[in-house]
């Protein structure tokens, strides 16, 4: 198994500009697999880094569409699709909307731009501009996490000659949506120092901004999102017996939704956006044979259970895939 050397704070700052995040991840290293590095990064980013740290990481990124010579190599690579598809008018509009966004929220527009065209980025910027500050802060933090995951994959692949493996069955600790909102609320004072707009009070509404179950696919061999993978989400509806190792009967599964991963590796909506997801067993499947025809796995299916006490939580079930290995974990 390939082992990444212990990371320095300077190494991690190339991945994520938050000094608190960099110090914590460096202290946790070395990692014996990319999977473990990604799990640690997600845990630290969502549970240990406060809003001030988030804003510090955001500030390390150039505005989308920037062509300055000071932009890092990785930023240029991530924005290459957007820059190559930007007309003069689109570039001008991006610049104007970047300024409007920063004036409203107090930080640079965060988006994992890898593989996204300029019109796609502009449309997303306009859509998210309508968000409340508290909602947009969380959205920006999620985008920063996507970028962090991609850059960790690049760092790991540069450090190891062998492709990442995933012999272990690691599951991260659940990062509950309520906990994240509590963290954000506790640090809204820090946000107000960076924005001229006063953040609205948290009303305690349980309305979701996304479906209860989501996924994305990361190609750990290439260190990039995996686009074009067909995804199916199903629920076990046979009330007579639950699925188990001894009960592999497939007739009890009912399809909830299907989608294709986009250029960011994210699937579209796989189920209704409900406040309380039904408890039970779910299966999310990925048609990996079309994405990697020479790979070892023709498809990947992940079965998980949502308990009655978890119906208001969010379940992000990503797939970290390479031609000869895959793994998953419960994200938030």
Number of C-alpha atoms within 10 A of each C-alpha: 12 16 16 19 13 14 17 15 17 14 15 22 19 17 23 27 22 23 18 22 25 26 16 18 24 19 13 15 16 16 19 16 20 25 25 18 20 21 19 17 22 22 18 18 24 22 14 14 18 20 22 18 18 25 21 16 21 22 16 16 19 18 20 26 22 17 13 9 8 8 14 14 9 15 19 20 14 22 23 18 16 24 20 11 15 18 13 9 9 16 20 13 15 24 17 11 17 21 16 15 19 17 14 16 24 19 22 20 25 22 24 23 24 22 20 21 18 24 17 13 19 21 12 13 19 15 10 16 19 12 13 13 21 18 14 17 20 17 17 21 20 19 17 22 22 22 23 23 26 24 21 23 25 19 18 25 19 11 13 15 10 13 18 25 20 20 12 10 9 14 13 16 12 16 19 18 16 14 13 15 16 12 17 20 17 12 14 20 14 16 24 14 12 14 16 13 14 14 16 10 9 11 6 8 7 12 11 15 11 14 19 23 20 21 21 22 25 24 20 28 20 15 19 22 25 24 20 20 22 19 25 18 25 20 21 20 17 13 7 6 11 14 17 10 6 6 9 10 12 10 9 16 17 15 16 15 16 18 17 19 20 19 18 21 24 22 23 17 18 22 18 13 15 16 18 17 20 16 15 15 18 22 18 25 18 23 18 22 17 14 18 17 11 11 15 13 17 15 16 16 13 15 15 14 13 15 12 12 8 15 17 20 20 24 23 19 19 21 24 24 25 24 19 15 17 19 19 20 20 18 20 22
